[in-house]
């Protein structure tokens, strides 16, 4: 494969992989065997942690909920202890998106689990949910509406086949809705009506957009919807999935019971009771807002989507590559110039992989993508365009990228010229700080060598590192024939010196 079209790691996906879903209501883990592109689940673990209950006003976790979550992750970690790096992907959703970084809960959680945790944005969560659900359904040409109710957010997606066409993450879930409207355990008609109106208000901004897609089949996923389906089936109100009529009967039954602790519905487990009324209110609001008459229920959800995403990345179907290509097209990036910088950056990276410990596949990928994206800010304004580009990458909806990957990419683009942004790298998660700092140095040198934008410019330098001392050497009299590059290297040496990196060249 050509250097400029690097898409995924060349290493083979392990035969046994695991996905961990750290939701606001429950934590899930699945272990699966991968055989010739097919996934076979061999183990499942689930614990009702209710992480969302512990989120405080200052965006930290209450100590009891934090310890409950960490104890669960330690148990998951025991199962995953012998899994090699790259065979486990853990994703955090709504509550973990809100927790302040300075609480260091994520670091403690990673230590308990024994594997990194990716915090994913709401729309990325929606994409992965759709990927999981689509792979669990029979092949069909109909346009599907997928709804997933979590503890703190509800994802709504419309897609065709395996491709999501529209996706949204709404700030309501079974835990948050139950806390807001049923905290006193009373289920009254007035409280239920207020909860449903709250849900309708949340759906309202996107209601017409989703209605206009003219979806043909509604599918629900995850615990809340599966539990509702189990109840209406066990009570004899709907034989298959969830009908609008059966959901109304369920709502009325909750009101007639009047109290959370008194709920005695067939198919409703005790651990689900505290958040069940909130989940029913959320689903009712979605049914009413989007005109759903019947919903099929899927056994697959986010965690299965994570497994299929892992499989795709190792089969050179990394959605992040498509995202980068799309952004380059959207912001009218000079593709040939970006590819020349990418090629030079990869040559330099190969020379520093050992000395600078840049062995991770993602190091190579992030450097490649940053090289191609480094000029996207020019579309906003040429002045300070590295800052505009960093802002776009940090805040845009980038399918396939986790939050920390977006932050890393933004830091590289911000740092590719002018002052070296040491503080930007200090703000990254700890495991990314030093690799990102070193990748940025490589990117800066590659950009510098192609400032003239000539397709004929092929410097072919040699780069040697001794800790933070770099020696850059050019063949023959190349540097003497490029006095502007020599002057720029002198200026670059001064900028890098301020960041504690010594650059010599000749």
Beta strands, then each sheet from edge to edge (+ up, - down):
strand 1: 16-22
strand 2: 26-35
strand 3: 38-48
strand 4: 88-92
strand 5: 117-119
strand 6: 143-149
strand 7: 154-160
strand 8: 163-170
strand 9: 217-221
strand 10: 242-243
strand 11: 294-297
strand 12: 462-466
strand 13: 469-473
strand 14: 502-505
sheet 1: 3+ 2- 1+ 4+ 5+
sheet 2: 8+ 7- 6+ 9+ 11+ 10-
sheet 3: 12+ 13- 14-
end
